[in-house]
Amino acid sequence: DRRVMLQYLLYLLAAPAALWLATYFLPLLLVTLKPVPNLKTKYGAEWALVTGGSSGIGRAIVNSLAMQKLNIVIVAIDDDLLKSTMAELKSQFPNQEFRSVGCYFSPGGDYLEKVVKACDDIDVQLIFNNAGYIVTSFYHASSQTAQMNNLECNLTAPCKITLHFLQKMREKSLKGAFVYTSSVSGVSSPFAPLISAPSAACSPRCASDLTLSRGRF
């Protein structure tokens, strides 16, 4: 009868919402229930590198890695926050080593040379490309300098750092992992095109393509 048909229609209309809820919450539930892997043991690693590691998500990553007894290279803006972060970590984890690389991810900058020099005598097997920021305006309403700095930080710098350490790991046949902090802006963001495009490019596409090109390592 009409009541039954209406009921079926309501079920049909509710199906997309139910599907969305399932696809959103089930991965969160799985991540919550799944134990956090010990990266030091899994990859036989002694050193990790985290860009943007002096604050926010990067600092949280650094803390988690330090809890797994990893030594860490922190790449961040050379300011008082980086200095205080280093002091706190050395005090909290006195048996581990922490190195800092103060720099800016800007076009033509020497940040890669600084990173390479700081890591020249160690094997870095865990690379967290986390640094990034957003220029909130329409593309035409901001300066070219601001947008190119944004592009360098969000895309070019992670690519350069990834290539350097990937080549080093291949030379020594070391296992390792590359992790990219992304953003929901990677879906679409008309107010920040140079964070949405790099976010979409670096994660998860870059990571998945690296896996296919390099193989399991």
N, C-alpha and C positions, 0 to 999 in steps of 0.2 A: 504494500500500500504506500501512500504518500509519505507516511512517517518513516518507514524503513528506507525509502529512497533518499529522503532528506538526511537520514543518519549516515548512509553510505556516501552521500555527497560531502558531508562534513568530514568524514574520515579521509576522503580523497583530498580535500582542501588542506587538511592538517598534515598530510604525508610529507610535503616538502619541508615543513618546519621540523617535523620529527627527524627527517633525514639530516637536516642541517645540525640539529642538536647532537645527533649521534656522531656525525663526522667531526664535530668540534670537541665534544667532551670525551669521547672514547680515547683519542690519542693522549689527551691530558691525563686520563686515568691510567693508561698504560705506562706513561712516563713516570707518574707518581709511584706506581707499584713496582716498576722495574728498578733493581738496585743500581746505584751509581757505579760505573766501572772504574776500577783502579787503573788509571792510565800509566802510571809508573810500572806496574806489573804487566799490563797488557802489551805495552810496546817496548819494555825493557829500557825505558827512558830515564835519564837523570836530569835533563833540562827541558824547560818549556819557555816559550816566548809569548807575551801578551801585549798587543798594541792597545793603547788607551787604557792601560792597566792601573792608573792612579785614582780612578774614580768610577762610580756607577757600575754598570755591568762588568766592565773590565776588572774593577777591584774585587767584585764578587768572584770572578773567575780565578783571579790570583789567590784569593783566600782558599778556595776549594782545592786548587792545585797544591798550595802549600800544606794543606791538611793531609795530602797524599805523599808528603815528604819529597816533593820535587823542588829542585832549584829553579829559579825563575829570572828571566830577563824581562824587565818592564820598559816598554817604549811608550813615552808620553811627552806632553809639552813640558819643557824644562822650567818648572815653577816651584813655588813653595809646597804645593800639594804633592808633587812627585817626591820632594825631599822628605816630607813628613810620612808619606807612605812607606818609603824605604826604611826610615827609622823605626816605624811601628813594626814592620815585618821582621827586621833583624832582631828586634827585642822579643817579639812573640815566637820566632822560630830561630833560636840561636845556633842550631846545628845545621842549618841550611844556608845556601849562598843565594844572594839576590844582587842583581846588577841592574843599573838604570841606564837608559839611553834617552837623553833629553833632546827633542827635536820637533820640527814642524813638518807635516806631510804637505809640502807646497811644491808647485812646479819649479824645477831647476834646483831644488834644495839638495843638501848632501845627506839626507836622512838614511838612505840605503848604505852609504859608506860608513856611517856611524854604527848602524846595526851590524854590518859585516865585521867591523873592527872589534866591537864588543863581544862578538860570538866566535872570534877567530880560533880560540883555543879550546872550544867546547863543542859537543855534539848536541844540537837542538833538534829534538824529534817531535815536539808538540808545538804547533804554531797556531795561535788564536788571533786571527785577524779581526779585531774587535773595534778599533778606532773608527769613528765616523761622526759626522755632525750634519746639521740641516740648515740650509739657507731658506728661510720662509718668506717667499715672495713669488710673484709671477716671474717667469724667466726673463722677460724683457725689462723688468723693473729693477734689476740688480746689476751690479757692475760685472764686467767680464773677469776681473781679478777674483772677485768673490766666488763666482761660479767655477772657475778653473781650479781654485784652491779646494773647493768642495769636491770636484771630480777627482782631483789627485788623492785626497784623503780617503774618499769612499770607494774608489775603484783602482786607480793606477798604483797606489802604494801597496795595497794587498796583493796585486798581481806581481809586482817586483819582489816583494818579500817572499811570496810563495815560490816563485821561480828560483830564487837563490837557494832557499833551504831544500827544495825538492831536488835540485841538482846535487847539493851536498850529500843528501841522503842516498841518492843513487850511486854516487861515487864510492860510498862506504858500505853500500848494501844494508842500510839501516831501515828498520821499520819506523813508521811515524804517522802522524795524523795532522790534518789541516782543518781548522774549524773557522767558520765565518759567521760573525754576528750580523744578522739581517734585520729588516724592519718591515712592518706591515705596509709601509710606504712603497715597498716594492710592487704592490698590487697596482696602485695608481695614485699619483699625488700631483695635481696640477700646480700646487703651490711650491713644490720642491722636486722638479724633474730630475735633478742631479743627485737625488738620494734614491728615488724610485728606480731609475734605470740601473745604477750600480748594485742596489739591493737585489734586484731581479737577476742580474748577471752573476754576482758572486755567490749567491746562495739561494737555492741549492744547486743551481746549474753548474757553476764552476766546480764545486766539490764532486758532483756526480761525474762530470766529464773527466776530471783528474783521475778518478777511480778507474774509469774505463781505459784511459790512455796509459796510465802507469801500472794498472793492475793492483792486486792486493799487496800492500807493503806496510 
